[in-house]
C-alpha cells in the first residue's frame, strides 16, 4: 500500500553511481569546508564550467544547502564532484547530473512535476525552487521519511513525498508537465508515459546495471519522441515485490 507523507512545515562524466566504495574514501581529514564557498565553487566549476547555462537552474543549485541532504559524516564532501552514499544502497547524484537533468526538463514556475526516486530529497529541493508543485516517490520508506523531514525543516512547502512504487507514478495528481526519474528501469514505465501531459518532457535513465543511457522523452500529438542524451550509471529502479 502506498502511504503519502505530506509535508507540514513549522518554518512557515556524468554519473550517479551506487555506494559500493568504502565510506572512508570520501573523507578528507579534519578539514572543515564552508558550505557557501563550496556551493559557489561547485556552480562555477562543475556546472557553468561544463555548459549548464540556465540561470534559474544555476541559482537553484547554488541556493539549496546540499550538505543538509547527506549523512553528517560526509558533509565536508557534499559539494564534491561525485555521488555520495545516503544509505540503503542508494546515492545522492553528483551535482552536475542533478543540474543537467533539471535543465533538460526546461522547468517553468507554473508547472507540476513528478520525481521518481526521492533519495535524500536534494533533487526535489532543487526542483521546488523552479516549479509550482513537486510530487516525489521513494520506494525505500526510511529514505522517504527522512527526506520528508529534511524538506519540511528547510521550509520546502511545495513538495509532497510518497513512500511507494514509483513505476506506477502518482495518478491522483496526473497529468504532469514534467517527469524526472533518478533510478534506472530496463524500459520506460508505461504509467509514466500515460501521466505525462501533452507537450510535457520526461528525463529518465534506461538500461541494465552498468550500462545505461539518459533519455529525453517529449510528448507531442499523443506520440512520444525519444532522444538518447548521455551515458550514465544509476542505481536500478526497484519495485514492490508484488509488482515484479
Beta strands, then each sheet from edge to edge (+ up, - down):
strand 1: 3-6
strand 2: 84-87
strand 3: 90-92
strand 4: 112-116
strand 5: 133-138
strand 6: 159-163
strand 7: 176-185
strand 8: 196-208
strand 9: 211-220
strand 10: 223-232
sheet 1: 1+ 6- 5- 4- 7- 8- 9+ 10-
sheet 2: 2+ 3-
end
